[in-house]
Amino acid sequence: MGKTSPESELKQLVDECRKGKLDSQKELYKQFYGYAMGVCLRYSQNREEAKEIVNDGFLKIFASIRDQREGSSFKAWLRRIMINAAIDFFRRNEKFYDQYEISSFAIEASVPDNHSILSEQEILRLVQLLPPAYRLAFNLYAIEGYKHPEIAEKLGITVGTSKSNLAKARNKLKEMLYAIDRDRFEKYG
């Protein structure tokens, strides 16, 4: 007997999920939870919010798994659904978000031994500190590679607002990085 490839195992798992098999859905969730969480953490303010987005995303995946085209990348499809789940989460909760000024946030980045390098977790934390509208524009543009007209359409905003939110996100990130550098300089001289 020959070994099955990871691709054929995934295809079989997805096929079983299409048939509504709960054990297969649970296995798919386990296999892709970490990846989905990584995507959603960039769009959320904290881990709890990211978990909620991941769970919403998986509900959408299982509801529409029959629409996933065979032969196309399942992982790319899952990523797109998680991003859309994050956008939906933002829209549902937008009324609860205030447009915070960055000065109201406590920067909780730990200081690594090398003063000029931020860890991946520190960078993620800084992105999470951005106000939600800025965070969405930054992630969609800088990480996902969407253009401003696409971002505007996805978020229901104007192209100008998309550009403005991205510029404000970049400025806020620069301010936070400057504050961290200043604090490190004062601490370590």
N, C-alpha and C positions, 0 to 999 in steps of 0.2 A: 504494500500500500504506500502510495506517495503522500507526502505532506501537502496540506492545503496552504495556499498563500494567504497572507493577511488580507489582501484585496478580496479574495474569494470568500474568506470568512466574514468580512464586513458585508459583502453583497448578500450572503446567506442571512446574516443577522438583520439587515434592512428588509429583506424579503419577508422574514418572519414577523417583523414589526408591521409591515404592510398588512399582514393577515390578522393583526391585532393581538398577537401573543404577548401577554404581559411579562413573562420571564425574559423575552427578547428585548422588550422595551426597557426593562430594568437593567439588562446587560449593556445595552446601547448607552443608556444614561451614565452608567458607571465608567464605560470606556471613554466617553467624551466630556464628562463633567469638568475635568481639569482644564481642558482646552477651552470649553465654553466659559468657565469662570475667568480664565485669563483674558478673554475678549471682553467680558462684561465688567471686570474690575476697572478697566480704563474708562468706562462710561458711567460709573457709579461713584458715589461719595464715600462708600465704605463697603466692607465685606457683606454685611447683611443686605444692603440694597442690591449688591451684585448677585447674591443667592436668589433673591426674589426675581430678578431679571432672568437668571439662568432657568429657574423653574418655569417662568412664563414662556421662555423660549422653547423649552422641551415640550410643554403642552402644545405649542404651535407646531412643533416638529411632528409629534405623534398624530396631531389632527390632520396634518397635510402631507404625511410621508408618502402617500400614494402619488402626490404631484412631483416628487423628486425624480428627476429623469435618470433612468438607468444609464450607466456609462459616464455620467458626469461626476465630478468630485463631490462626494457626500460631505467632506469636511468643509469645502467652500460653501456649500448650500447651508450647512449648519451655522457657519460663521455669519452669513448674510441674515439668517433668521435671528441670531443672537443680537446683531446690530439693530435690526428692526425692532426687536423686543425692547432694547434699551431706549430707542427713540419713542416707542409707545409708552414706556414707563415714564419718560420725561414728560410727554404730553399729558398723561393722566395726573401727574403730580406737579405740573408747572405752577399751578395756582398756589402751591405751598412753598415754592421757592422764592426767596427774596433775592434780588440782585445784590449779593453781598460784596462789599469792598474787601479786597484782599487783606487789608490791615486788621479786619475782624477775625482772621484765622490765626490760630497758633500754629507755627510751623514746627512740626514734630519730627523732623528728619534727624536720624542719628548721625553722628560724625564718624566716618570711617577713618582708618589710620592714614590713608593717603588723602591729603587735603583737597586735591583737585578732582577727585572722582566721586560721583554719586552712585550709589547702588541702584539697581533696577527698582527695588522696592521704594527707595527714596524718591526716584523720579515719578513712579506711579502715584505715590502719596501726594506729590506736588500737583500732578494732573487732577487727582481726586479733590484737591482743595479749590479748584476753579469753580466758579458758579456754573450750574448745570448747562446753561445755554452756551457758555464759552467752551466748556468741556466737550460738548457734543460737536461743535464746529471744529474744534482743534482735532479731535479724534477722527472725525469723518474726513477732514482734509489732510492732515499730516500723517496719520497712521493708515487709513483705509484708501487714500488716494482719490477720493471723490472731488469733483470740481464744484465751484460755488453754485452753478445752476442746479446741479444734482442735489447738493445739500439744501438749497432753498426749497426745492420741490419736496424732499423727504421731510423737512421740518415745518413746512408751511410758512416760510418766511421769505423775504425778498433776498435777492442776490446781494444787495448792499448790506443787509443785516448780517448775512453769512460772512461777508468780508470783514465787517466791523467786529463781529464776535470773535473771529479768528485773530484779528489784530489785537483785540483786547486780551484774549487768552495768551497770546505770545508776550504781550507787555507784562501781564500779571506773572507769568512764569519767569520772565527776566527779573522782575522785582524780587520774587521769592529766591531765585538763585543768587542775586546780589546780596540779599539779606543773609543767606546761609554763608556765602563767602566772607561777608563782613564779620559775622559771628565767629567763624573759624579763625579769621585773622586775629580778632581780639582775644580769642581763647588760646590760640597756639602761637600767636605773634610771629 
